[in-house]
Amino acid sequence: MIDYQTFCQLRQLYDEKGLKISQIAAELQLDLKTVEKWVDQPTYHPRRGTKRASKLDSFKGQIAALLERHPYTAQQLFQQLRQRGYAGGYTILKEFVRQVRPPRKPAFLMLEFAPGECAQVDWGNFGSIAVGSTRRRLSFFVMVLCYSRLMYVEFTLSEGMEQFLSCHRHAFEFFQGVSEKVVIDRFRTCSDWSSCRRKPTSSSWALSDWAKPIWPPPWATPLARRDTPCSLPMPSASSTT
């Protein structure tokens, strides 16, 4: 096999100078058969490398099948294949596993709701504001209708039960109706059924009088759709003074 530079010299001697094959072979110190081969080639074609067989080839189907059943690590697969007669190395196995491992699907709970069936509520923090000679934390209550994504937001200085129920009432008045259920995150204001049945001294009703509160399991965050219900920018330092 000759390189590209030698090929160019060979073509120049044959095409432009008209030398014979024996003369070209002597000039370039090549074998006659090599010169005969390349004078018939109008363009240069490098040698194509042949792919060597790998000790892993006969086990690739087994690896793919094992990964479909369970997300084994490369080390676990290496130990299993050793017992089945695999004599190759760990590095080549690890690289192959990285290429063929099925992608992990994101874990989330997808819920669908009918109109008026459910609303989702939560508290958020919006920094602090000056109240007299001190500063108070500024919270906001948000209720989102799970079907239409219509949103109600109210700012408060407390996340107590009285404010919690008052914000619900204002939200229902804004929506001009009450949803059948209210999905509540597990914050301390209303962490269970008994807390949502309590009636503060300044309120004549409890949340359970209006709608059925439901709580997601601790490991899940229910979403009516895959978008975020509420995202408010934090105030700048100048806006909170």
Stockholm file with secondary structure:
# STOCKHOLM 1.0

chainA/1-241         MIDYQTFCQLRQLYDEKGLKISQIAAELQLDLKTVEKWVDQPTYHPRRGTKRASKLDSFKGQIAALLERHPYTAQQLFQQLRQRGYAGGYTILKEFVRQVRPPRKPAFLMLEFAPGECAQVDWGNFGSIAVGSTRRRLSFFVMVLCYSRLMYVEFTLSEGMEQFLSCHRHAFEFFQGVSEKVVIDRFRTCSDWSSCRRKPTSSSWALSDWAKPIWPPPWATPLARRDTPCSLPMPSASSTT
#=GR chainA/1-241 SS CCCHHHHHHHHIIIIISCCCHHHHHHHHTCCHHHHHHHHTCSSCCCCCCCCCCCTTGGGHHHHHHHHHHCCCCHHHHHHHHHHTTCCSCHHHHHHHHHHHSCCCCCCCCBCCCCTTTEEEEEEEEEEEEEETTEEEEEEEEEEEETTTCCEEEEEESCCSHHHHHHHHHHHHHHHTSCCSEEEECCCGGGCSHHHHHCCCTTCSCCGGGTSEEECCCTTCCCBSSSSCSCCCCCCCGGGGC
#=GC SS_cons         CCCHHHHHHHHIIIIISCCCHHHHHHHHTCCHHHHHHHHTCSSCCCCCCCCCCCTTGGGHHHHHHHHHHCCCCHHHHHHHHHHTTCCSCHHHHHHHHHHHSCCCCCCCCBCCCCTTTEEEEEEEEEEEEEETTEEEEEEEEEEEETTTCCEEEEEESCCSHHHHHHHHHHHHHHHTSCCSEEEECCCGGGCSHHHHHCCCTTCSCCGGGTSEEECCCTTCCCBSSSSCSCCCCCCCGGGGC
//
